[in-house]
Amino acid sequence: MIDRMRPVRRLQRGIIILPSAFTMSNLFFGFYAIVAATRGDFEWAGWFIVWAAVTDLLDGRVARFTRTGSAFGEELDSLVDAISFGVAPAFIMYTLYFSDGTWSWVLPLVYVMAVVVRLARFNMEQGGEAKRHFHGLPSPTPGIILATFYPFSQTVFFETYLAAMPWPRIMGILLVLLGALMLSNVPYALVPKLSFKSARGILFSVWLFGNVLVAIAVPAYYFFPMFLAYTAWGLARSVIHGLLERLPERDPLEHGFDDEVPEVRPVDYGDLTPEGVRRPLNPIPADDVESET
């Protein structure tokens, strides 16, 4: 009986390696993005961040599929994400726009700090538990936005219509804004699972496959605008829902300040005589009544 159990234990240990292998692939792509940026190859640096996001998505799916999720895997994944989606995109932005010798390098630092805090909060709030949405912008999204900006800036559309804009200033504001959204409580939708059991699931699956085809066909036109739109949509939806929840049930202009609900008081007719005169509580004899004079 003991000999029969040994292969199962060995297989279990082998399966545990699979999610960690994807996590290490995430680390490889994130680190090599930094290497590519130091060589001036910002386009490939951006695509390596995209591949890091793909492996980051797969390691969790593999862990759930093989039922090998662990606290160690969660902590390892967060440490790797801090490099791939924090340090690497910030270094790309620093090399492109903020290496002029001034204090502008603080902006990429603020972004990295936001990523680290966001990942730590995620482990405390949602790590290891099923979640319906992300609390705050998930760190791979801003990482992809920042990393794929350079490939998008090399497109014909960008050079024709957007090249004249003050992009160093815009990217500085974007660094701070993305950091704030990561630390916020704005709910962001998860990537739903593929399903062919319902019409809605089939439509979503077709839509997802269409996005994959577009991403493969024209990646420079897809990733930066698409993930920027996802970020803006989550923020706009949260603002709209917040405003709808705060609307009063009745129009405040329809009522005045003096339109209060009248106080209801009980009326007791027990002390009234048939003639309508109230009986005194303690009748006083006439001899005891004092005169005002």
N, C-alpha and C positions, 0 to 999 in steps of 0.2 A: 504493500500500500504506500509506503514511504517512497519507494522508487518511482511509482507512478506519479507522485506529486512533484517530483523534482523538475521534470521538463516544463510543467506549468509555471513554476516559479521562475525558471530561467527565461521562458517566453515573456512573462510579465516584466521582468527586468529589461528585456530587450525592447519591449513596446514602449516603456517609459522613456527610452532614449529618443524616440521619434519626435515628440513635441520639443524637446531640448535641441534637437538637430535643426529644426525650423527656426528656433529662437537664435541659435548661433549663426544661422544664415542671415537672419535679420541684422545681427551685429556686424557680420562681414560686409554686407551691402552698405550699412551706415558708415562704417569706418572707411571703406574704399571711396565713398562719396567725398569724404574729407581729403583723401589722397588725390582724387581727381581734381578737386577745387584748388589744391596747392599747385597743381600742374597747369591750371588755367582752363581745364576742360569742364566748364560749368554745365554744359549740356548733358554729358554722361553723369556728372555728379547728381543732377536732378533725376535722371532715370534710375540711378542706383537707390535713391530714396524711395521711388515708386516700388521697386522690387523689394525693398525692406518692408514696405507697408503690406505687400502681397504675402510675404512670409509671416508677417505678424498676424495677419488674418488667418492664415492656415494653421499656425501652431495651436491656437485655441480650438479650432475645429477638430484637429487631429487629437488633441487631449480629450475632448468630449466624446469623440467617436470611439477611442480606445479606452475611455474611462480611466485615464492615467493622470488626471489633473491633481496637482499638489500645491501646497503652500510654497514649496521651493520653486516650482515652475512659475508661479505668479510673481514672486519677488525677482526672479531672473528675468522674466519678461519685462517688468517695469524698469529694471536697470538698463537693459538693452534699448528699450524705447527712449529712455532719456538721452542716449547717444544718437540713435538713428533719427529721431524726430525732434530732438532738442539741440544738441551740440552741432550735428552735421548741417542742418538747414541754417542755423544761426551763423556758422562759420562761412557758409556760402554767401549769405547776406553781408557779412562783415567784409569778406574779400571783394565783393562787387561794389559796395556803396559806403562802407563805414571804416575803411582803413586809411583815412586821410590824416591821422595823427592827432585828431581832436578827441573830445569826449563823446563822440558819436558812437563809439564802441559799446557804450553803456546800453544802447537800445537792444542789440543782440543778447547782451547779458540779461536784461530784464525778461526777454523771451525765454531764455534757457531756465531761469529761475521759475517762471510760470509753469513750464513743462514739468519740472521736477516736483513742484508743489502739487500740481494737478494729478500726477501719477501716484504720489503718496496719498492724496485724498481718495483716489479711486480704490486703492488697496484697503483703506480703512472703511469706506462706505459700501462698495459694491464688489470687492474682490471675492471670488468664490461663490457668489450668489447669482441667481437668475435675475436679470434686469430687463425692464421694459424699454428703457431709454438711457442715454448717457446724461449724467449731471455735469453740464458744461461741455464745451467742444472737445471731442476726443483728440489726443495729441497727434495721431497720424495725419489728421486733416490739415492743420496748419503747417505741419512739416512738408506735406505734398504741395501745398499752396506756395510756400516760399521756395521750395526746391525746383518746382517746374515753371517758375516765373521766367527764368532765363530762356529755356526752350521756347516758351510762348513769345518772348520778346524778339526772337529771331524769325518769326513768321512774317509773311507779306502783309497780312492784315495789320499787325502791330506796327510795322515800319511805315505803313501808309497812313493810319489814322491815330495812332497812340504814341508814337515815338517822341513827339514834342512835349509831352507832359512831364512835370517835375518828378520823375520816378524815385530818386533818392529820398525826397521828402515823403512821398506816398508810401514807400516801403517802410520808412521809419514809423509812420503812423500805423501802418498795418501790423508791424511787429507788436506794438503796444496793444492794439485792439485785439489781436489774436490771443495775446497773453491774458487779457482781461476776460475774454469769452471762455477760455479754458478754466479760469478760476470762478466763473459765474455759476449760477444754478439754472441756466437756460437749458431746457431739455432738448437733446438732439436724438433723432431717430436712429435706431439700430439698422443694420443691413438685414432685412428679413431673409428667412430661409426659402430655398426653392421649393415650390409645391405645385403639383399638377392635379390636386384633388378637387379644386374648385375653380370657377371661372376667374375669380380674382387672383388666385395663385398662378393660374396659367398666364394671365395678362402681365403680372409682375415678372414672371420668369422670362417671357418674351421681351419685355422692356429691359431686363437686366442683360440678356444676351445681346440685345441691340447696342447697349452701352459698351459692352466688352468689344464688340466688333468695331465700333467707332473709335474706341480707345486704341485699338491695335492699328487701325487704318490711319488715323491722324492724331497721334498722341500729343503733339505740340499744341493742337487746337483744343484738345479735350480736357486735360487734367487741370490746368490752372483755372479756366472759366468754370468748369463743372464743380470743383470743390469750393471755389469762392461762392458760387450760387448756393451750394448746400449750406455754407456758413451763414450767408445772408438770409436764407429762407428760414432756418431755425430761429434766428434772432427775430425776424419779422413776425413769425407765427407766435412766438412767446409774447411779444408786445401786444399783438392783436388779442390773444386770449386773456392777457392781463387786463386790457381795457374793457373787454366784454364782461369780465367777472366783477369789475368795479362800478359798472353802470347801476344807478339807483333803480329800484323797482318802480318808482313813480316819478313823474316829472317834477323836479324841485321848483320850477317856475310856476307850476299850477297851483301852489299853495302859498299862503302868506305866513309870516312869522307868528301871527296870532291864532292860526288855525290849529288849535290844540284840541285833543280829545276831551270833551267835557267830563268833569268828575261826577261819577254816579254816587249819590248818597241815599241811604235808606230813609224812608219816610214812615214815621210811627204816628198813627192817628188814635192811639189808645187813650190819650189824655184829653181828647176833645169831648165836650158836652154835646148833647143833641142840638143845642142852640149854636154850636160852632165856637164857643169860648173855651179856651184852654184852662183846665183846672190848675190851681197852684199846687206845687209839689208839697209845701208845708203851710197850710192855712194859718194865718196869724190873727189872733183875736183883735177886735177893734180897739180895746183898751190899751193894747201894747204898742200901737202904731204911734211913732213920734212925729211931731209936726216939724216942718222945715222952718217955721217961725219960732 
